[in-house]
Amino acid sequence: MVNIGVILTLQRVRDQDEKLRSKLIDRQNGELFIDYPTSEQTGKTVYLENGAELLVTFVNESQKVYCFKTKVIGKRKENIPMIVLKEPPPDGYKQIQRRQFVRIEASIDAAIHPINREFPPFTTITDDISGGGISIVLPKQHALHSGFDVQVWLVLPFQDGSIDYLTVNAQVVRLSEENDRQVQKASLKFLDIDDKSQQKLMRFCFETQLQQKKKGIFE
């Protein structure tokens, strides 16, 4: 179910606030071999003790998100040191529906470009963001309409101070007006998003959600 080379997001079952990143290096005889994970918050390598119970999330080649529970059952050292996890049975993989992506209120820089030249490109900010799409604030003068296919450029600032630049195709789902028509917004759905971009978005949403929880914004 999970392929070699895929990026994994790990959380300790007893402490789901800290999120770790790793990669599946190999699999043999019901065991998964991953490289030593790094903390998404600090970027430092994290030691996982034997017996540690983990919740693992990943995006497969079909851009579907799955999770499974496992535990650390050992260490292995060959060309690179690896951690050994118990591979779950086939029914241990649970798909996370895209509608279950956490939608986070976040204002980050975005640029919207037409794919078929229907409108001039423009810059704006997001209103909210998730692993499946975004909502943006529209400028007063725009030519965006529902059904348009667009290219979205996003600037993702992470908690460790790093910044990633993401480009993904999307479709305009709907336009809406708020505050007595003073603010117009557009909801966009991501199309054919690749695994690397999906992981960046999920990381950004997780980190932002964690910060909002600490501030009492997100319950």
VMD Tcl script that draws the C-alpha trace (Angstrom):
set ca {
  {0.00 0.00 0.00}
  {2.82 2.40 0.82}
  {5.57 2.59 -1.81}
  {9.33 2.85 -1.30}
  {10.50 6.45 -1.55}
  {7.28 8.04 -0.31}
  {7.50 10.87 2.23}
  {5.93 10.02 5.59}
  {4.54 12.30 8.28}
  {4.92 10.73 11.72}
  {3.23 11.59 15.01}
  {3.65 9.87 18.35}
  {0.25 8.54 19.42}
  {0.75 10.02 22.90}
  {2.01 13.39 21.62}
  {0.40 14.38 18.33}
  {1.51 18.02 18.57}
  {5.00 17.21 17.24}
  {5.14 16.17 13.59}
  {8.11 14.39 12.08}
  {9.14 13.81 8.46}
  {10.79 10.67 7.14}
  {11.07 8.56 3.99}
  {10.35 4.89 3.38}
  {13.68 3.32 2.38}
  {12.77 -0.37 2.14}
  {10.21 -2.99 3.13}
  {10.76 -6.67 3.87}
  {8.86 -9.47 5.59}
  {6.22 -7.28 7.21}
  {8.68 -4.57 8.24}
  {9.07 -0.98 7.03}
  {12.51 0.64 7.04}
  {12.59 4.44 7.29}
  {15.39 6.96 7.66}
  {15.77 8.80 10.94}
  {12.97 11.41 11.05}
  {13.39 15.13 11.47}
  {11.13 17.45 13.42}
  {9.03 19.74 11.23}
  {9.26 22.38 13.96}
  {13.02 22.39 14.52}
  {14.49 20.54 11.53}
  {16.55 18.40 13.93}
  {16.85 14.62 13.83}
  {14.57 12.88 16.33}
  {15.33 9.60 18.11}
  {12.45 7.13 18.31}
  {12.69 4.54 21.04}
  {11.72 0.90 20.52}
  {8.04 0.37 21.23}
  {7.06 3.95 20.38}
  {3.54 3.97 18.88}
  {3.13 6.14 15.80}
  {0.44 7.51 13.54}
  {1.78 7.71 9.97}
  {0.28 9.77 7.13}
  {1.31 9.71 3.46}
  {0.09 10.59 -0.03}
  {0.17 7.78 -2.60}
  {0.81 7.96 -6.35}
  {-2.90 8.58 -6.99}
  {-2.77 11.66 -4.73}
  {-4.91 9.96 -2.10}
  {-4.06 10.47 1.55}
  {-3.75 7.44 3.85}
  {-2.84 6.89 7.46}
  {-1.96 3.88 9.58}
  {-0.84 3.07 13.10}
  {2.42 1.29 13.77}
  {5.23 1.02 16.31}
  {9.01 1.03 16.33}
  {10.35 -2.52 16.53}
  {14.06 -1.98 16.05}
  {17.00 -0.27 14.35}
  {19.03 -1.29 11.32}
  {22.35 0.07 10.08}
  {23.58 -0.55 6.53}
  {24.63 2.26 4.19}
  {22.47 4.57 6.28}
  {20.97 4.07 9.75}
  {17.28 3.16 9.62}
  {14.37 2.70 11.99}
  {12.27 -0.44 11.64}
  {8.48 -0.16 11.87}
  {5.90 -2.91 11.94}
  {4.02 -2.93 8.65}
  {0.22 -2.85 9.14}
  {-2.06 -5.43 7.51}
  {-3.83 -4.36 4.28}
  {-6.95 -3.34 6.22}
  {-4.82 -1.24 8.56}
  {-4.48 1.53 5.96}
  {-7.27 4.10 6.28}
  {-7.98 6.61 3.53}
  {-8.47 10.23 4.56}
  {-11.06 11.84 2.32}
  {-10.06 15.20 0.85}
  {-13.04 16.81 2.52}
  {-11.37 15.83 5.80}
  {-8.41 18.10 5.11}
  {-8.25 20.68 7.85}
  {-9.08 24.12 6.46}
  {-6.97 26.79 8.14}
  {-7.59 30.51 8.17}
  {-4.32 31.96 6.92}
  {-3.28 35.06 5.00}
  {-0.31 34.25 2.77}
  {0.84 35.80 -0.49}
  {-0.60 34.30 -3.67}
  {-0.46 35.02 -7.40}
  {-3.15 33.84 -9.81}
  {-2.26 33.23 -13.46}
  {-4.66 32.22 -16.25}
  {-3.97 28.97 -18.09}
  {-5.96 30.01 -21.16}
  {-5.35 33.80 -21.07}
  {-8.87 34.69 -19.96}
  {-7.71 37.44 -17.57}
  {-4.59 39.38 -16.56}
  {-2.55 37.76 -13.74}
  {-2.95 39.34 -10.32}
  {-1.51 39.09 -6.82}
  {-3.58 38.72 -3.66}
  {-3.68 36.97 -0.29}
  {-5.40 33.79 0.81}
  {-8.35 33.76 3.18}
  {-8.00 30.09 4.08}
  {-6.03 27.10 2.89}
  {-6.18 23.31 3.04}
  {-4.56 20.33 1.38}
  {-7.31 20.35 -1.24}
  {-7.71 24.02 -2.12}
  {-7.71 27.65 -1.06}
  {-9.95 30.67 -0.77}
  {-8.54 33.99 -1.96}
  {-9.52 37.63 -1.59}
  {-10.26 39.11 -5.01}
  {-9.12 42.57 -6.07}
  {-11.89 45.03 -6.91}
  {-11.05 44.87 -10.59}
  {-10.79 41.29 -11.82}
  {-12.10 39.06 -14.59}
  {-12.18 35.77 -12.73}
  {-15.18 33.47 -13.20}
  {-16.32 30.10 -11.90}
  {-14.96 27.22 -13.97}
  {-11.72 28.94 -14.98}
  {-8.58 26.82 -14.77}
  {-5.73 28.78 -13.20}
  {-2.18 28.41 -11.99}
  {-1.66 29.37 -8.35}
  {1.66 30.52 -6.92}
  {1.86 30.38 -3.12}
  {4.47 31.50 -0.61}
  {4.51 29.08 2.35}
  {6.34 30.37 5.47}
  {7.16 27.61 7.95}
  {7.74 27.83 11.68}
  {11.46 27.06 11.37}
  {11.93 30.24 9.33}
  {12.18 28.50 5.95}
  {10.02 29.54 2.99}
  {8.75 27.33 0.17}
  {7.36 28.51 -3.14}
  {4.58 26.34 -4.49}
  {3.02 26.31 -7.96}
  {-0.11 24.23 -8.55}
  {-2.98 24.15 -11.03}
  {-6.47 24.79 -9.70}
  {-10.04 25.38 -10.80}
  {-12.26 28.24 -9.65}
  {-15.20 26.57 -7.90}
  {-17.25 29.63 -6.93}
  {-17.17 33.34 -6.19}
  {-18.82 34.84 -3.12}
  {-19.36 38.28 -1.60}
  {-19.07 39.24 2.06}
  {-19.42 42.32 4.26}
  {-22.29 43.77 2.25}
  {-20.43 43.17 -1.03}
  {-17.35 45.04 0.11}
  {-15.16 41.93 -0.12}
  {-15.34 39.32 -2.86}
  {-13.66 35.95 -2.52}
  {-13.05 32.95 -4.75}
  {-12.81 29.29 -3.76}
  {-10.26 27.27 -5.74}
  {-9.85 23.50 -5.92}
  {-6.38 22.08 -6.57}
  {-6.01 19.85 -9.63}
  {-3.57 16.95 -10.08}
  {-1.38 18.06 -7.20}
  {1.87 16.12 -6.88}
  {3.06 14.34 -3.77}
  {5.80 16.85 -2.90}
  {3.44 19.83 -3.15}
  {0.77 17.99 -1.15}
  {3.23 17.31 1.63}
  {4.27 20.98 1.74}
  {0.64 22.08 2.04}
  {-0.12 19.52 4.73}
  {2.96 20.57 6.67}
  {1.96 24.24 6.45}
  {-1.61 23.47 7.60}
  {-0.40 21.29 10.48}
  {2.06 23.94 11.69}
  {-0.48 26.75 11.38}
  {-3.12 24.69 13.19}
  {-0.66 23.99 16.00}
  {0.16 27.68 16.39}
  {-3.54 28.58 16.39}
  {-4.22 25.97 19.07}
  {-1.48 27.47 21.23}
  {-3.09 30.90 20.83}
  {-6.57 29.53 21.51}
  {-7.79 30.35 17.99}
  {-8.35 26.81 16.74}
  {-10.25 24.29 18.83}
}
mol new
graphics top color blue
foreach p $ca { graphics top sphere $p radius 0.5 }
foreach p [lrange $ca 0 end-1] q [lrange $ca 1 end] { graphics top cylinder $p $q radius 0.2 }
display resetview
